[in-house]
Amino acid sequence: MSYPKPWKSYDAQLDQLMARGMIVTDRTRALDHLKRIGYYRLSGYWFAFRERSAPVCRLDAQGRKPTKVREERIALDRFREGATFQNAVDLYVFDKQLRRLVMDALERIEIALRVDVSHTLGSLDPFAYLKPDLLHDEFSIKLDKDTGVTRHHEWLTKHAQLIGRSREEFVRHNRSHYGLPLAIWVACEVWDFGTLSTLFQGMRETEQDAIARQYGLSSGRIFATWLRSLNYLRNVCAHHSRLWNRNIVDQPKLPSAAEQGWVASLEVNAHARARCFLLLKITRHLLNAVHPRSTWADRMKAHLLAFPNLSHLGLNVAGMGAPDGWDLHW
């Protein structure tokens, strides 16, 4: 398969952007950003600056107009009036700091959850994570129709890989003194967020609910979707991917507004539920339970209020899913 787009020098890349209407006030500085950050990564930020076509209706595979009309606007190869190269860099820097703040909070939440899960399951059995009868049947007994094994079996495979790859001294010590398997309060220290959230999802409802209540939720099933979404959030941040206006496909479930009043402005807003602001609110909620004296919420609020001035392009924190007056109820 031939690839239609040719290699371009940094100067040619910048010339192309200018030909499409992007304003460049400092060519030397812009070239330096292209060399250090890269055209393709920055394009994820200036994509929002591009002009859009008139609404078009997508046809189905047979060329027919679908029953449910879904009109969309196609991004054109020209920029909105007033779009500058520096605007894209400012948005990139804002997003970079946003990811750093998120990772700071998720680290604390992940560590606390390791304790919650290991302490709860460990009270049942030091090796509860190995025993199907101490986990939910859907996780430990039901066979996947495609793989022919349980999700527990798949989880144990990942767990074994993490143990096998670990070079931590505490793993070596426990293996040499006590052998395998490791007690859950030891084993949990090698789990990543994904491994942790998957095991939580596989726990019985009684144990799930007991942990969820520590975070002000009555349903462990809702809490499980929060952890799954936060694992997605962590992966986006860990891979330095664009976050500020990313579409969240695997959206978390929400408790009722009667249980948690802050969800009221988000539960009926489809756009807000598909953007990262909701995950920031969930992070804030959990961190408040883990570390009530943390200044993270203040730092995140200050950062969101410092969103780059892109009003001439119609962009603001609403693109992140933040509702009107979000700062009054943060």
Stockholm file with secondary structure:
# STOCKHOLM 1.0

chainA/1-330         MSYPKPWKSYDAQLDQLMARGMIVTDRTRALDHLKRIGYYRLSGYWFAFRERSAPVCRLDAQGRKPTKVREERIALDRFREGATFQNAVDLYVFDKQLRRLVMDALERIEIALRVDVSHTLGSLDPFAYLKPDLLHDEFSIKLDKDTGVTRHHEWLTKHAQLIGRSREEFVRHNRSHYGLPLAIWVACEVWDFGTLSTLFQGMRETEQDAIARQYGLSSGRIFATWLRSLNYLRNVCAHHSRLWNRNIVDQPKLPSAAEQGWVASLEVNAHARARCFLLLKITRHLLNAVHPRSTWADRMKAHLLAFPNLSHLGLNVAGMGAPDGWDLHW
#=GR chainA/1-330 SS CCCCCCCCCHHHHHHHHHHTTCBCSCHHHHHHHHHHTCHHHHHHHHGGGEEECSCEECCCTTSCCCSSCCEECCEEEEECTTCBHHHHHHHHHHHHHHHHHHHHHHHHHHHHHHHHHHHHHHTTCTTGGGCGGGBCHHHHTCCCTTTSSCHHHHHHHHHHHHHHHCCCHHHHHHHHHHCSSCCHHHHGGGCCHHHHHHHHHTBCHHHHHHHHHTTTCSCHHHHHHHHHHHHHHHHHHHTTCCCTTCCCSSCCCCCCTTTCGGGHHHHTCHHHHTSHHHHHHHHHHHHHHHCTTCSHHHHHHHHHHTCCCBGGGTBSGGGGTCCTTGGGCC
#=GC SS_cons         CCCCCCCCCHHHHHHHHHHTTCBCSCHHHHHHHHHHTCHHHHHHHHGGGEEECSCEECCCTTSCCCSSCCEECCEEEEECTTCBHHHHHHHHHHHHHHHHHHHHHHHHHHHHHHHHHHHHHHTTCTTGGGCGGGBCHHHHTCCCTTTSSCHHHHHHHHHHHHHHHCCCHHHHHHHHHHCSSCCHHHHGGGCCHHHHHHHHHTBCHHHHHHHHHTTTCSCHHHHHHHHHHHHHHHHHHHTTCCCTTCCCSSCCCCCCTTTCGGGHHHHTCHHHHTSHHHHHHHHHHHHHHHCTTCSHHHHHHHHHHTCCCBGGGTBSGGGGTCCTTGGGCC
//
